[in-house]
Amino acid sequence: MSTPLDNWLKRQPENLNYVRPNGFKFLINALPKVTYFCNKVNLPPMTFGMAVTPSPFIDWKHTGDKMTFGELTIEFLVQEDLANYTELYNWMVGLGFPDERSQFAKLQTGKLQMPPEVNGKNGPGEYSDATLIILDSNNDPIANVMFYECFPISLSSLPFDATITEMSYFQCTATFGCRKFVMDRVNKST
């Protein structure tokens, strides 16, 4: 006869290692130069609403019906020639068209000033998919997190300062909205 202790022992995890915060690769299709210099990615939060049924005594809580995905935030080192900063800047200008509507049209037709590898049919358009690859302690992929229909919503400033005495390099923070993200664990064959 099986005891509660036997059942508990059967349910223990086989892998006792932890996920490393520096074990990742990040790819965003529309921004190859930003991808290369990306050094931080924040896996966004997700929330699931809650329905409440009132009663004279206590309110009954039930599962909701709408999933909400948070914003994707990344940090990247800025290249000396500003190529990766400009890559993201141009995408945002195309989306926001601050001067004229033709800026958005150029984004849609692939005529926006973008690197050749993302211009034309493979250009960013309004949206771009992205992938966060999570790595194990051997730097092998253990999960892929696919972000669908990402679009930039903010790009941090570059605070130039002639009074600094210690050299450091610019890091930019970029925030993206996305329709959803899906986590897919990688099956390892042994």
Backbone as CSV, one residue per row, in Angstrom:
resi,resn,N_x,N_y,N_z,CA_x,CA_y,CA_z,C_x,C_y,C_z
1,MET,0.838,-1.178,0.000,0.000,0.000,0.000,0.889,1.249,0.000
2,SER,0.499,2.210,-0.812,1.261,3.445,-0.957,0.926,4.422,0.171
3,THR,1.971,4.997,0.749,1.770,5.969,1.830,1.896,7.379,1.271
4,PRO,1.420,8.394,2.013,1.600,9.777,1.547,3.066,10.131,1.324
5,LEU,3.963,9.583,2.138,5.390,9.846,1.965,5.888,9.261,0.653
6,ASP,5.430,8.064,0.293,5.817,7.462,-0.983,5.358,8.332,-2.148
7,ASN,4.136,8.817,-2.102,3.615,9.686,-3.164,4.411,10.983,-3.251
8,TRP,4.769,11.524,-2.097,5.538,12.766,-2.067,6.914,12.555,-2.676
9,LEU,7.567,11.446,-2.360,8.902,11.158,-2.885,8.883,10.962,-4.398
10,LYS,7.814,10.381,-4.932,7.704,10.169,-6.380,7.550,11.489,-7.142
11,ARG,7.100,12.525,-6.469,6.819,13.807,-7.132,7.981,14.791,-7.047
12,GLN,9.124,14.375,-6.510,10.261,15.280,-6.387,10.883,15.551,-7.755
13,PRO,11.407,16.770,-7.970,12.001,17.095,-9.270,13.304,16.331,-9.502
14,GLU,13.565,16.041,-10.770,14.812,15.372,-11.136,15.940,16.376,-11.293
15,ASN,15.644,17.557,-11.805,16.656,18.582,-12.039,16.594,19.594,-10.892
16,LEU,17.682,19.708,-10.159,17.718,20.625,-9.023,18.515,21.895,-9.319
17,ASN,18.900,22.117,-10.587,19.629,23.325,-10.968,18.652,24.488,-11.133
18,TYR,19.186,25.702,-11.037,18.377,26.911,-11.175,18.652,27.579,-12.512
19,VAL,17.725,28.406,-12.951,17.913,29.175,-14.177,18.889,30.314,-13.892
20,ARG,19.853,30.489,-14.772,20.844,31.568,-14.630,20.313,32.849,-15.259
21,PRO,20.468,33.990,-14.604,19.994,35.237,-15.195,20.796,35.663,-16.430
22,ASN,22.013,35.146,-16.587,22.812,35.519,-17.763,22.808,34.429,-18.835
23,GLY,21.926,33.455,-18.723,21.840,32.372,-19.696,20.711,32.601,-20.675
24,PHE,20.948,33.457,-21.673,19.891,33.741,-22.643,20.483,34.258,-23.941
25,LYS,19.688,34.184,-24.980,19.923,34.854,-26.262,18.605,35.509,-26.620
26,PHE,18.673,36.689,-27.215,17.458,37.390,-27.598,17.551,37.785,-29.059
27,LEU,16.495,37.521,-29.797,16.446,37.831,-31.224,15.170,38.604,-31.511
28,ILE,15.306,39.742,-32.167,14.123,40.440,-32.664,14.350,40.653,-34.153
29,ASN,13.465,40.121,-34.964,13.669,40.056,-36.409,13.979,41.401,-37.040
30,ALA,13.307,42.453,-36.630,13.457,43.758,-37.275,14.708,44.503,-36.843
31,LEU,15.399,44.037,-35.804,16.513,44.800,-35.238,17.753,43.920,-35.041
32,PRO,18.424,43.510,-36.100,19.576,42.616,-35.939,20.721,43.226,-35.146
33,LYS,20.962,44.522,-35.289,22.067,45.153,-34.554,21.733,45.319,-33.074
34,VAL,20.484,45.598,-32.769,20.059,45.666,-31.369,20.173,44.275,-30.759
35,THR,19.775,43.258,-31.517,19.860,41.876,-31.047,21.284,41.528,-30.635
36,TYR,22.256,41.880,-31.460,23.644,41.509,-31.202,24.165,42.113,-29.894
37,PHE,23.777,43.337,-29.580,24.296,44.029,-28.406,23.355,43.974,-27.203
38,CYS,22.306,43.175,-27.285,21.339,43.079,-26.189,21.984,42.377,-24.994
39,ASN,21.910,43.017,-23.809,22.516,42.394,-22.632,21.534,42.193,-21.477
40,LYS,20.301,42.647,-21.625,19.274,42.393,-20.616,17.920,42.258,-21.299
41,VAL,17.147,41.306,-20.817,15.776,41.117,-21.298,14.919,40.817,-20.085
42,ASN,13.787,41.467,-20.014,12.869,41.225,-18.915,11.683,40.424,-19.442
43,LEU,11.573,39.174,-19.006,10.403,38.380,-19.379,9.187,39.040,-18.743
44,PRO,8.249,39.517,-19.557,7.150,40.323,-19.011,6.221,39.543,-18.093
45,PRO,5.530,40.279,-17.245,4.517,39.617,-16.414,3.287,39.270,-17.256
46,MET,2.510,38.371,-16.755,1.220,38.080,-17.370,0.205,37.959,-16.244
47,THR,-0.977,38.453,-16.511,-2.024,38.407,-15.496,-3.277,37.814,-16.103
48,PHE,-4.052,37.225,-15.241,-5.307,36.620,-15.642,-6.369,37.242,-14.749
49,GLY,-7.349,37.849,-15.346,-8.376,38.541,-14.581,-9.141,37.634,-13.641
50,MET,-9.939,38.258,-12.816,-10.723,37.517,-11.840,-12.145,38.071,-11.857
51,ALA,-13.108,37.181,-11.847,-14.508,37.589,-11.757,-14.959,37.427,-10.308
52,VAL,-15.809,38.324,-9.869,-16.302,38.279,-8.497,-17.821,38.251,-8.526
53,THR,-18.399,37.278,-7.829,-19.847,37.193,-7.687,-20.201,37.689,-6.288
54,PRO,-20.901,38.820,-6.205,-21.221,39.348,-4.872,-22.272,38.495,-4.165
55,SER,-22.196,38.478,-2.868,-23.209,37.807,-2.053,-23.318,38.590,-0.742
56,PRO,-24.362,38.366,0.030,-24.506,39.101,1.289,-23.429,38.744,2.311
57,PHE,-22.754,37.608,2.125,-21.769,37.170,3.110,-20.344,37.442,2.652
58,ILE,-19.858,36.661,1.706,-18.537,36.909,1.128,-18.685,36.908,-0.392
59,ASP,-17.787,37.606,-1.043,-17.785,37.599,-2.502,-17.098,36.326,-2.983
60,TRP,-17.724,35.666,-3.963,-17.155,34.452,-4.538,-16.219,34.851,-5.672
61,LYS,-14.998,34.343,-5.621,-14.016,34.652,-6.654,-13.925,33.487,-7.635
62,HIS,-13.870,33.844,-8.940,-13.803,32.862,-10.021,-12.692,33.262,-10.978
63,THR,-12.250,32.292,-11.769,-11.255,32.620,-12.794,-11.865,33.597,-13.786
64,GLY,-11.013,34.451,-14.300,-11.468,35.453,-15.264,-11.516,34.887,-16.667
65,ASP,-11.609,35.792,-17.630,-11.701,35.333,-19.014,-10.765,36.082,-19.946
66,LYS,-9.859,36.889,-19.402,-8.978,37.654,-20.274,-7.561,37.643,-19.733
67,MET,-6.634,37.269,-20.612,-5.216,37.257,-20.303,-4.631,38.612,-20.670
68,THR,-3.740,39.130,-19.855,-3.046,40.377,-20.170,-1.542,40.116,-20.109
69,PHE,-0.843,40.495,-21.169,0.600,40.323,-21.238,1.261,41.673,-21.036
70,GLY,2.265,41.712,-20.169,2.985,42.951,-19.882,3.899,43.351,-21.031
71,GLU,4.623,44.421,-20.811,5.519,44.958,-21.833,6.878,44.263,-21.773
72,LEU,7.453,44.072,-22.943,8.777,43.475,-23.085,9.810,44.595,-22.996
73,THR,10.764,44.480,-22.076,11.797,45.493,-21.909,13.161,44.862,-22.134
74,ILE,13.978,45.537,-22.946,15.342,45.065,-23.191,16.314,46.205,-22.945
75,GLU,17.571,45.859,-22.686,18.655,46.832,-22.630,19.735,46.374,-23.587
76,PHE,20.346,47.335,-24.270,21.420,47.001,-25.201,22.499,48.065,-25.150
77,LEU,23.739,47.648,-25.408,24.854,48.578,-25.500,24.760,49.302,-26.833
78,VAL,25.033,50.603,-26.827,24.924,51.404,-28.048,26.246,51.368,-28.794
79,GLN,26.175,51.049,-30.082,27.364,51.011,-30.923,27.944,52.408,-31.091
80,GLU,29.259,52.479,-31.299,29.935,53.758,-31.447,29.380,54.574,-32.611
81,ASP,28.988,53.921,-33.696,28.425,54.639,-34.843,26.910,54.829,-34.733
82,LEU,26.339,54.469,-33.577,24.906,54.599,-33.289,24.026,53.760,-34.211
83,ALA,24.588,52.763,-34.874,23.824,51.985,-35.851,22.638,51.268,-35.211
84,ASN,22.839,50.652,-34.046,21.715,49.926,-33.440,20.696,50.882,-32.836
85,TYR,21.144,52.008,-32.300,20.207,53.017,-31.787,19.360,53.565,-32.938
86,THR,20.021,53.862,-34.066,19.328,54.404,-35.242,18.335,53.397,-35.811
87,GLU,18.685,52.124,-35.769,17.801,51.056,-36.241,16.443,51.142,-35.533
88,LEU,16.472,51.258,-34.231,15.241,51.339,-33.440,14.583,52.713,-33.576
89,TYR,15.392,53.754,-33.586,14.884,55.120,-33.763,14.085,55.238,-35.066
90,ASN,14.647,54.732,-36.157,13.965,54.825,-37.460,12.650,54.051,-37.470
91,TRP,12.611,52.914,-36.804,11.371,52.147,-36.730,10.309,52.953,-35.992
92,MET,10.702,53.578,-34.901,9.740,54.373,-34.125,9.269,55.604,-34.902
93,VAL,10.191,56.255,-35.621,9.796,57.414,-36.437,8.820,56.980,-37.528
94,GLY,9.066,55.825,-38.133,8.145,55.320,-39.154,6.764,55.036,-38.586
95,LEU,6.721,54.493,-37.374,5.427,54.204,-36.745,4.706,55.475,-36.308
96,GLY,5.464,56.432,-35.801,4.843,57.640,-35.248,4.676,58.771,-36.244
97,PHE,5.362,58.690,-37.389,5.382,59.704,-38.456,5.193,61.128,-37.911
98,PRO,6.221,61.664,-37.184,6.081,62.970,-36.559,6.029,64.147,-37.535
99,ASP,6.534,63.966,-38.755,6.580,65.084,-39.686,5.540,65.004,-40.794
100,GLU,5.348,63.813,-41.332,4.398,63.648,-42.435,3.976,62.192,-42.548
101,ARG,2.834,61.981,-43.147,2.290,60.619,-43.271,3.152,59.709,-44.137
102,SER,3.937,60.305,-45.006,4.777,59.489,-45.881,5.817,58.697,-45.085
103,GLN,6.146,59.142,-43.882,7.089,58.381,-43.053,6.511,57.005,-42.712
104,PHE,5.232,56.941,-42.429,4.584,55.662,-42.158,4.497,54.836,-43.440
105,ALA,4.208,55.487,-44.551,4.133,54.781,-45.827,5.484,54.169,-46.183
106,LYS,6.576,54.881,-45.904,7.914,54.340,-46.166,8.176,53.106,-45.304
107,LEU,7.688,53.125,-44.092,7.836,51.961,-43.219,7.086,50.774,-43.813
108,GLN,5.880,51.000,-44.296,5.042,49.936,-44.848,5.607,49.371,-46.146
109,THR,6.221,50.207,-46.962,6.732,49.755,-48.264,8.183,49.319,-48.213
110,GLY,8.805,49.408,-47.042,10.199,48.986,-46.915,11.187,50.014,-47.398
111,LYS,10.751,51.259,-47.592,11.658,52.298,-48.067,12.185,53.168,-46.931
112,LEU,11.857,52.806,-45.720,12.395,53.505,-44.567,13.887,53.212,-44.490
113,GLN,14.661,54.171,-44.051,16.101,53.978,-43.957,16.409,52.946,-42.869
114,MET,16.613,51.707,-43.301,16.913,50.596,-42.399,18.084,49.823,-42.984
115,PRO,18.749,49.017,-42.191,19.829,48.190,-42.729,19.303,47.264,-43.826
116,PRO,20.150,46.909,-44.808,19.692,46.088,-45.933,19.077,44.764,-45.515
117,GLU,19.556,44.177,-44.424,19.037,42.864,-44.035,17.604,42.915,-43.517
118,VAL,17.088,44.101,-43.180,15.702,44.184,-42.718,14.845,45.062,-43.611
119,ASN,15.408,45.605,-44.685,14.644,46.476,-45.567,13.862,45.645,-46.583
120,GLY,12.908,46.261,-47.227,12.118,45.574,-48.246,11.095,44.643,-47.634
121,LYS,10.921,43.487,-48.224,9.887,42.551,-47.775,10.121,42.071,-46.344
122,ASN,11.382,42.045,-45.915,11.688,41.590,-44.564,11.772,42.754,-43.581
123,GLY,11.354,43.936,-44.011,11.417,45.116,-43.150,10.510,44.980,-41.938
124,PRO,10.660,45.878,-40.987,9.917,45.714,-39.747,8.423,45.902,-39.886
125,GLY,7.984,46.739,-40.840,6.557,47.026,-40.900,6.102,47.559,-39.558
126,GLU,4.872,47.332,-39.221,4.373,47.798,-37.928,4.814,46.879,-36.803
127,TYR,4.970,45.601,-37.085,5.237,44.606,-36.048,6.429,43.740,-36.419
128,SER,7.018,43.142,-35.413,8.072,42.161,-35.618,7.982,41.127,-34.513
129,ASP,8.211,39.883,-34.851,8.260,38.835,-33.840,9.644,38.821,-33.192
130,ALA,9.718,38.301,-31.993,10.977,38.207,-31.256,11.001,36.879,-30.513
131,THR,12.207,36.436,-30.158,12.370,35.183,-29.422,13.413,35.357,-28.330
132,LEU,13.070,34.910,-27.147,14.011,34.813,-26.032,14.346,33.337,-25.874
133,ILE,15.620,32.996,-26.032,16.068,31.619,-25.879,16.710,31.514,-24.498
134,ILE,16.154,30.689,-23.645,16.675,30.508,-22.289,17.610,29.305,-22.304
135,LEU,18.810,29.492,-21.732,19.856,28.476,-21.780,20.069,27.823,-20.420
136,ASP,20.498,26.567,-20.454,20.807,25.870,-19.200,22.257,26.139,-18.803
137,SER,22.751,25.427,-17.790,24.109,25.654,-17.298,25.187,25.246,-18.305
138,ASN,24.826,24.474,-19.321,25.760,24.107,-20.395,25.581,24.978,-21.629
139,ASN,24.794,26.042,-21.512,24.469,26.947,-22.622,23.691,26.257,-23.739
140,ASP,22.947,25.238,-23.392,22.045,24.590,-24.340,20.645,25.164,-24.128
141,PRO,19.880,25.343,-25.200,18.521,25.878,-25.058,17.628,24.949,-24.245
142,ILE,16.884,25.529,-23.317,15.907,24.743,-22.560,14.482,25.231,-22.825
143,ALA,14.354,26.481,-23.293,13.027,27.009,-23.603,13.147,28.155,-24.591
144,ASN,12.152,28.285,-25.425,12.019,29.425,-26.335,10.759,30.177,-25.938
145,VAL,10.894,31.474,-25.784,9.729,32.309,-25.522,9.529,33.158,-26.764
146,MET,8.435,32.909,-27.475,8.148,33.637,-28.707,7.198,34.789,-28.403
147,PHE,7.605,35.991,-28.815,6.787,37.192,-28.657,6.206,37.522,-30.024
148,TYR,4.890,37.665,-30.082,4.222,37.883,-31.359,3.774,39.333,-31.501
149,GLU,4.017,39.858,-32.704,3.580,41.206,-33.089,4.082,42.274,-32.119
150,CYS,5.395,42.320,-31.954,6.019,43.345,-31.107,6.099,44.666,-31.865
151,PHE,6.030,45.742,-31.118,6.203,47.079,-31.676,6.816,47.955,-30.589
152,PRO,7.731,48.856,-30.964,8.394,49.674,-29.954,7.457,50.739,-29.399
153,ILE,7.538,50.952,-28.076,6.734,52.022,-27.473,7.595,53.041,-26.728
154,SER,8.846,52.692,-26.425,9.730,53.703,-25.832,11.188,53.334,-26.061
155,LEU,12.004,54.367,-26.128,13.444,54.238,-26.276,14.061,55.258,-25.329
156,SER,14.951,54.806,-24.458,15.507,55.705,-23.446,16.450,56.735,-24.061
157,SER,16.796,57.711,-23.255,17.663,58.796,-23.704,19.125,58.376,-23.683
158,LEU,19.964,59.193,-24.317,21.415,59.039,-24.262,21.961,60.282,-23.551
159,PRO,22.221,60.210,-22.255,22.631,61.398,-21.497,24.128,61.696,-21.632
160,PHE,24.500,62.486,-22.628,25.898,62.879,-22.805,26.305,63.776,-21.648
161,ASP,27.547,63.604,-21.162,27.993,64.344,-19.984,29.502,64.525,-20.057
162,ALA,29.962,65.763,-20.243,31.392,66.055,-20.357,32.100,66.054,-19.005
163,THR,31.362,65.926,-17.908,31.986,65.996,-16.587,32.319,64.629,-15.993
164,ILE,31.987,63.553,-16.675,32.264,62.244,-16.089,33.769,61.971,-16.081
165,THR,34.225,61.294,-15.061,35.648,60.993,-14.933,35.949,59.519,-15.155
166,GLU,34.966,58.677,-15.002,35.140,57.244,-15.189,34.417,56.820,-16.457
167,MET,35.123,56.085,-17.336,34.538,55.702,-18.621,33.493,54.611,-18.445
168,SER,32.350,54.842,-19.018,31.309,53.822,-19.111,30.652,53.993,-20.474
169,TYR,29.943,52.984,-20.902,29.355,53.003,-22.237,27.847,53.108,-22.129
170,PHE,27.272,53.710,-23.140,25.830,53.899,-23.139,25.092,52.570,-23.224
171,GLN,24.070,52.457,-22.415,23.099,51.378,-22.508,21.748,52.032,-22.718
172,CYS,20.994,51.518,-23.645,19.646,52.027,-23.894,18.639,50.997,-23.431
173,THR,17.518,51.500,-22.987,16.396,50.641,-22.643,15.315,50.860,-23.686
174,ALA,14.807,49.780,-24.219,13.712,49.841,-25.186,12.562,48.999,-24.651
175,THR,11.370,49.521,-24.801,10.182,48.810,-24.336,9.284,48.532,-25.541
176,PHE,8.743,47.330,-25.568,7.898,46.894,-26.674,6.559,46.404,-26.142
177,GLY,5.518,46.715,-26.866,4.236,46.076,-26.642,4.216,44.828,-27.508
178,CYS,3.474,43.832,-27.110,3.327,42.643,-27.950,1.948,42.047,-27.708
179,ARG,1.458,41.356,-28.725,0.117,40.775,-28.620,0.084,39.682,-27.562
180,LYS,1.091,38.811,-27.594,1.157,37.730,-26.614,2.543,37.125,-26.672
181,PHE,2.867,36.310,-25.681,4.059,35.497,-25.772,3.730,34.071,-25.371
182,VAL,4.484,33.149,-25.962,4.249,31.723,-25.768,5.575,31.075,-25.389
183,MET,5.566,30.285,-24.311,6.767,29.580,-23.899,6.688,28.146,-24.382
184,ASP,7.781,27.712,-25.016,7.859,26.362,-25.537,9.148,25.731,-25.010
185,ARG,9.001,24.736,-24.172,10.192,24.054,-23.630,10.826,23.206,-24.715
186,VAL,12.153,23.190,-24.733,12.903,22.423,-25.716,13.086,21.011,-25.178
187,ASN,12.702,20.028,-25.971,12.890,18.641,-25.565,14.322,18.238,-25.852
188,LYS,14.993,17.763,-24.835,16.377,17.314,-25.002,16.377,15.810,-25.169
189,SER,17.069,15.369,-26.211,17.196,13.926,-26.396,18.508,13.484,-25.745
190,THR,18.436,12.458,-24.946,19.636,11.992,-24.239,20.129,10.689,-24.804
